[in-house]
Amino acid sequence: MKKIPSYLEYFLEDILLWNNEFQARIMFWEYWIFKNWKIFAIFDGDDFYFRKNDYNQQDEQFTYKMSWKDVYLPYFKIDESILENKEELEKYIESSLDY
């Protein structure tokens, strides 16, 4: 089994306090983050992409390469500062789950 990246581990253990509502699973070469088994974010290397919501629609969009084209998913990069602000983070998570 692949070892979870330290930054993602920090997010789950220290920021979300490893709340049982949250899970991370590797799918399609990236880590997908769930709350109560509903996907709300993707972790790609050192960046978090949250599902489109009321707050992040203008940010960098998550893409991956398929053999002949780029595929755009409705996930947008969030600023790292949001992870350190509990109220802001909760707002982003709940809004992402609503879409």
C-alpha atoms as an extended CHARMM CRD file, in Angstrom:
* protein
*
        99  EXT
         1         1  MET       CA              0.0000000000        0.0000000000        0.0000000000  PROA      1               0.0000000000
         2         2  LYS       CA              1.2830000000        3.4460000000       -0.9270000000  PROA      2               0.0000000000
         3         3  LYS       CA              2.3130000000        5.6650000000        2.0010000000  PROA      3               0.0000000000
         4         4  ILE       CA              0.0920000000        8.7150000000        2.4180000000  PROA      4               0.0000000000
         5         5  PRO       CA              1.9930000000       11.9740000000        1.6410000000  PROA      5               0.0000000000
         6         6  SER       CA              3.0060000000       13.9080000000        4.7580000000  PROA      6               0.0000000000
         7         7  TYR       CA              1.1160000000       17.0880000000        3.7830000000  PROA      7               0.0000000000
         8         8  LEU       CA             -2.1060000000       15.1190000000        3.2770000000  PROA      8               0.0000000000
         9         9  GLU       CA             -1.4980000000       13.3140000000        6.5600000000  PROA      9               0.0000000000
        10        10  TYR       CA             -1.0550000000       16.7050000000        8.2570000000  PROA      10              0.0000000000
        11        11  PHE       CA             -4.3530000000       17.8840000000        6.7190000000  PROA      11              0.0000000000
        12        12  LEU       CA             -6.2390000000       14.8130000000        7.9200000000  PROA      12              0.0000000000
        13        13  GLU       CA             -4.6400000000       14.4030000000       11.3490000000  PROA      13              0.0000000000
        14        14  ASP       CA             -3.8710000000       17.9440000000       12.4910000000  PROA      14              0.0000000000
        15        15  ILE       CA             -6.3850000000       20.1090000000       10.6400000000  PROA      15              0.0000000000
        16        16  LEU       CA             -9.3830000000       17.7840000000       10.4490000000  PROA      16              0.0000000000
        17        17  LEU       CA             -8.2650000000       15.9660000000       13.6330000000  PROA      17              0.0000000000
        18        18  TRP       CA             -8.7900000000       12.6680000000       11.8100000000  PROA      18              0.0000000000
        19        19  ASN       CA            -12.5220000000       12.9820000000       12.2730000000  PROA      19              0.0000000000
        20        20  ASN       CA            -14.1690000000        9.6860000000       11.2950000000  PROA      20              0.0000000000
        21        21  GLU       CA            -16.3770000000       11.5700000000        8.8350000000  PROA      21              0.0000000000
        22        22  PHE       CA            -13.3190000000       12.2070000000        6.6260000000  PROA      22              0.0000000000
        23        23  GLN       CA            -11.4840000000        9.6640000000        4.4870000000  PROA      23              0.0000000000
        24        24  ALA       CA             -8.7910000000        9.7850000000        1.8170000000  PROA      24              0.0000000000
        25        25  ARG       CA             -8.4790000000        7.1790000000       -0.9230000000  PROA      25              0.0000000000
        26        26  ILE       CA             -6.1390000000        6.9450000000       -3.8600000000  PROA      26              0.0000000000
        27        27  MET       CA             -8.0350000000        6.8100000000       -7.1430000000  PROA      27              0.0000000000
        28        28  PHE       CA             -6.7230000000        7.5070000000      -10.6270000000  PROA      28              0.0000000000
        29        29  TRP       CA             -3.2200000000        8.3930000000       -9.3510000000  PROA      29              0.0000000000
        30        30  GLU       CA             -4.4780000000       11.1290000000       -6.9760000000  PROA      30              0.0000000000
        31        31  TYR       CA             -5.8720000000       11.1810000000       -3.4510000000  PROA      31              0.0000000000
        32        32  TRP       CA             -9.5830000000       11.9030000000       -3.2790000000  PROA      32              0.0000000000
        33        33  ILE       CA            -10.9240000000       13.2490000000        0.0020000000  PROA      33              0.0000000000
        34        34  PHE       CA            -14.3910000000       12.3720000000        1.2350000000  PROA      34              0.0000000000
        35        35  LYS       CA            -16.6990000000       13.4630000000        4.0120000000  PROA      35              0.0000000000
        36        36  ASN       CA            -19.1730000000       10.7200000000        4.8420000000  PROA      36              0.0000000000
        37        37  TRP       CA            -18.1480000000        9.0450000000        1.5750000000  PROA      37              0.0000000000
        38        38  LYS       CA            -19.0190000000       12.0590000000       -0.5740000000  PROA      38              0.0000000000
        39        39  ILE       CA            -16.0570000000       13.4800000000       -2.5280000000  PROA      39              0.0000000000
        40        40  PHE       CA            -15.2800000000       17.1290000000       -1.8830000000  PROA      40              0.0000000000
        41        41  ALA       CA            -11.5670000000       17.4790000000       -2.7020000000  PROA      41              0.0000000000
        42        42  ILE       CA             -8.5740000000       16.1140000000       -4.5870000000  PROA      42              0.0000000000
        43        43  PHE       CA             -5.0120000000       16.1940000000       -3.2630000000  PROA      43              0.0000000000
        44        44  ASP       CA             -2.4330000000       16.4480000000       -6.0450000000  PROA      44              0.0000000000
        45        45  GLY       CA              1.1630000000       16.5540000000       -4.8690000000  PROA      45              0.0000000000
        46        46  ASP       CA              1.2180000000       19.6250000000       -2.6370000000  PROA      46              0.0000000000
        47        47  ASP       CA             -2.0720000000       21.1880000000       -3.7030000000  PROA      47              0.0000000000
        48        48  PHE       CA             -5.6770000000       20.7970000000       -2.6560000000  PROA      48              0.0000000000
        49        49  TYR       CA             -8.4650000000       21.1820000000       -5.1880000000  PROA      49              0.0000000000
        50        50  PHE       CA            -11.9610000000       21.5490000000       -3.7790000000  PROA      50              0.0000000000
        51        51  ARG       CA            -15.0820000000       20.7530000000       -5.7450000000  PROA      51              0.0000000000
        52        52  LYS       CA            -16.5900000000       23.8090000000       -7.3980000000  PROA      52              0.0000000000
        53        53  ASN       CA            -18.3260000000       25.9240000000       -4.7760000000  PROA      53              0.0000000000
        54        54  ASP       CA            -19.4480000000       29.4710000000       -4.1190000000  PROA      54              0.0000000000
        55        55  TYR       CA            -15.9230000000       30.5330000000       -3.1370000000  PROA      55              0.0000000000
        56        56  ASN       CA            -13.3990000000       28.9400000000       -5.5010000000  PROA      56              0.0000000000
        57        57  GLN       CA            -14.7650000000       29.0870000000       -9.0400000000  PROA      57              0.0000000000
        58        58  GLN       CA            -12.1190000000       31.4920000000      -10.3500000000  PROA      58              0.0000000000
        59        59  ASP       CA             -9.0870000000       29.5550000000       -9.1470000000  PROA      59              0.0000000000
        60        60  GLU       CA             -6.8770000000       27.1260000000      -11.0710000000  PROA      60              0.0000000000
        61        61  GLN       CA             -8.8910000000       24.1320000000      -12.2840000000  PROA      61              0.0000000000
        62        62  PHE       CA             -7.7620000000       20.5330000000      -11.7980000000  PROA      62              0.0000000000
        63        63  THR       CA             -6.8380000000       18.8140000000      -15.0510000000  PROA      63              0.0000000000
        64        64  TYR       CA             -5.2570000000       15.5690000000      -16.0750000000  PROA      64              0.0000000000
        65        65  LYS       CA             -4.0050000000       14.3450000000      -19.4240000000  PROA      65              0.0000000000
        66        66  MET       CA             -5.7750000000       11.6560000000      -21.3040000000  PROA      66              0.0000000000
        67        67  SER       CA             -3.7280000000       10.2850000000      -24.1800000000  PROA      67              0.0000000000
        68        68  TRP       CA             -5.0860000000       12.7850000000      -26.6850000000  PROA      68              0.0000000000
        69        69  LYS       CA             -6.5790000000       15.6460000000      -24.6600000000  PROA      69              0.0000000000
        70        70  ASP       CA             -6.7650000000       17.4840000000      -21.3400000000  PROA      70              0.0000000000
        71        71  VAL       CA             -9.6520000000       16.5620000000      -19.0780000000  PROA      71              0.0000000000
        72        72  TYR       CA            -11.0080000000       19.2600000000      -16.7680000000  PROA      72              0.0000000000
        73        73  LEU       CA            -12.7600000000       18.2770000000      -13.5630000000  PROA      73              0.0000000000
        74        74  PRO       CA            -14.9370000000       20.6860000000      -11.5370000000  PROA      74              0.0000000000
        75        75  TYR       CA            -12.2960000000       21.0130000000       -8.8060000000  PROA      75              0.0000000000
        76        76  PHE       CA            -10.4030000000       24.2330000000       -8.1900000000  PROA      76              0.0000000000
        77        77  LYS       CA             -7.1540000000       24.8950000000       -6.3580000000  PROA      77              0.0000000000
        78        78  ILE       CA             -7.5220000000       26.5500000000       -2.9810000000  PROA      78              0.0000000000
        79        79  ASP       CA             -5.0740000000       28.8510000000       -1.2770000000  PROA      79              0.0000000000
        80        80  GLU       CA             -3.0770000000       27.1630000000        1.4780000000  PROA      80              0.0000000000
        81        81  SER       CA             -4.1560000000       29.8560000000        3.9620000000  PROA      81              0.0000000000
        82        82  ILE       CA             -7.7100000000       28.4540000000        3.8820000000  PROA      82              0.0000000000
        83        83  LEU       CA             -6.4510000000       25.2380000000        5.4830000000  PROA      83              0.0000000000
        84        84  GLU       CA             -5.2370000000       27.1810000000        8.5150000000  PROA      84              0.0000000000
        85        85  ASN       CA             -8.5300000000       29.0400000000        9.0730000000  PROA      85              0.0000000000
        86        86  LYS       CA            -11.0310000000       26.6050000000       10.5930000000  PROA      86              0.0000000000
        87        87  GLU       CA            -14.1330000000       28.7240000000        9.8280000000  PROA      87              0.0000000000
        88        88  GLU       CA            -13.0640000000       29.3520000000        6.2430000000  PROA      88              0.0000000000
        89        89  LEU       CA            -12.1740000000       25.6850000000        5.7170000000  PROA      89              0.0000000000
        90        90  GLU       CA            -15.5320000000       24.4980000000        7.0460000000  PROA      90              0.0000000000
        91        91  LYS       CA            -17.2630000000       26.9690000000        4.7320000000  PROA      91              0.0000000000
        92        92  TYR       CA            -15.3340000000       25.6080000000        1.7350000000  PROA      92              0.0000000000
        93        93  ILE       CA            -15.9750000000       21.9610000000        2.6390000000  PROA      93              0.0000000000
        94        94  GLU       CA            -19.7120000000       22.4370000000        3.1900000000  PROA      94              0.0000000000
        95        95  SER       CA            -20.0940000000       24.4910000000        0.0260000000  PROA      95              0.0000000000
        96        96  SER       CA            -18.1910000000       21.8610000000       -1.9860000000  PROA      96              0.0000000000
        97        97  LEU       CA            -20.4470000000       19.1250000000       -0.6260000000  PROA      97              0.0000000000
        98        98  ASP       CA            -23.5420000000       21.0810000000       -1.6800000000  PROA      98              0.0000000000
        99        99  TYR       CA            -22.6010000000       21.0770000000       -5.4040000000  PROA      99              0.0000000000
